Amino acid sequence: MAPVQSLQKKLQKGGLLDVSSVSQEDLSKAADALGMTVFVVNCDRARSRSAVLRAIARAVDFPEYFGSNLDALSDCLCDTVLDQKVGVVLCLDNLHSGDPALADDAAAVLSVCADTVEFAINNDRYFAYAVQHAGKHPDPEPGIAPTPYSGHRSHE
């Protein structure tokens, strides 16, 4: 079986994907071949649950009234799955799940993703998600504040 076909079967099964040996391009090609929509979330600067949720909301283009909590994440992910003809692939890039400030929150977000898989199955859709874990955020350099989530430093 070709690697793309194997990946397509995994996408159709749904759930957490092991993408350690798969390129973003191959994942996108496999999803496109199935008619699935891919959303890539850059979580690199997220240092809190709310920052991770904002990154997801921005990447998936959630409505302005998104409540920035786990219930709202669940509702919006389920709505997004239903809005797609076939299904959704959500890629969480550089999620700092090894950071003590984010460990529990990252697990909670992934739990919502796991629940969304069941919702998708019950509604004849696919939902798969991939996580590129990035470990702990680097410690800030002495005298230099860490780059805020917005990416701009006011002192520069």
Phi, psi and omega in degrees: 000133180294149181303322180294319178294320177297318178294322177298319178297321178294321178296320180291329177290325180083176178096194182286127179261139171271105184254019182297332181246017182238134177280157177301323180295316179295320178297315179296319179297316180295318179294316179300320180298331178270350183085018180272151178264134181252131175240124179254124183249119176272107183259010189302320182271353183289122181244007180208168178301314183297325178291321176296316179296321177295321179296318178295314181301320180291315183292322183269350180064053175294159179295160182300333182277009178309127189279358178054042171219173186293325177295318178294322177300314179300311180301314184289323176296317179296318177298320180295319177299316180292330180288342182266148182294319184245311182166190189225143167242124179250119180251116178262100182270135177057046174282117184278063183290344177274357179280127182306328180287342184244351188305307181293322181292321178298318178297321179294319178296318179293330176294320176297319178298318179298320177294326180293329176301313180297318178301315181298316179300316181293345181243024177054042176230173176245142171219120176232151179219147181232146181231126171258103182285137184245005180073210183276146172296147176293147177292143180293152176286144180303131178083355180238121179291145177297152178295124179293166183304327181292342178089002182243138175255128183285340184275350184272000000 
